[in-house]
């Protein structure tokens, strides 16, 4: 026998089911992929000329991710560049290259595509027009080293009291360079009137500690492989005088020793990776039907200092009477020289050509 209270409960339950089905909403299944959002703590500030690492994780670790991608651009630019974020233990790591970390700032957002083609972004609302912003601080090295060109950025004129001039070239590590501890070699080259220099006066200090007795010193160069350094920022200072005892200006700069974890993350993010896809679409809109077939692939990686990437997108909607819909690109280069073949978005002049897609060859030399 069913009580009146149970009867009312059953009636309410059936009415709720009817309204649910009428709204076109299915009951969630245990196998459905759901994603409430991306856990990410936005980066607020960064230093000029240094890579910016972006970390994020998904709220639901059981979903299957097709890819997580980082989009970034210098503040004021029209188009975003992008790179896939590398999977870590329980998160994803992306990198904004040091070449893009320029004043006044950098803008970025994160996009995740699930295996069922569901997409989610961070920030969750309107990321393309309201991305995260990173304020870029001027590099400390710029106080005593001009930024460009690179060769000049490591060169400094030092003068003694009698007018004798020397020039120093910081060979390694570069100012503010992030480097694993096992790769640290202190090296400075001397140019100009090197015969006036007193080799016995050369003193090398790292974090205020003197290492002159262990340093290899010649008329043209000093070099030193330091003992194990802890992760973090380290200061280097070189003192020298001429043969009359006149003191030259000190040569000073900083570099950063990165941890093994960060080194592994950088190596993983630079390993070759890519994906490919093929799809068939049949869209019915009012009385018209549109069918299309698309295939595509992309890859990226590095070989030493050379980074490369490529992409292709081919569609059955390509027609001679319309603008090209197919996309092809091959790119390779370093931070100072490179070349691109295919569909590129050169940034020549804001009044002439700035981020517009063109097909051809683009090259740069900095």
Secondary structure, 3 states (H helix, E strand, C coil): CCCHHHHHHHHHHHHHHHHHHHCCCCCCCCCCCCCCCEECCCCCEEECCCCEEEEEEECCCCCCEEEEEEEEEECCCCCCEEEECEECCCCEEEEECHHHCCCCEEEEEEEEEECCCCEEEECCCCCCCCCEEEEEECCHHHHCCCCCCHHHHCEEEEECCCCCEEEEEEEECCCCCEEEHHHCCEEEEEEECHHHEEEEEEEEEECCEECHHHCEECCCEEEECCCCCCCEEEEEEEEEEECCCCECCCEEEEEEEECHHHHHHHHHHHCCEEEEEEEEEEEEECCEEEEEEEEEEEEEEEECCEEEEEEEEEECCCCCCCCCCCEEEEEEECCCEEEEEEEECCEEECCCEECCCEEEEEEEEC
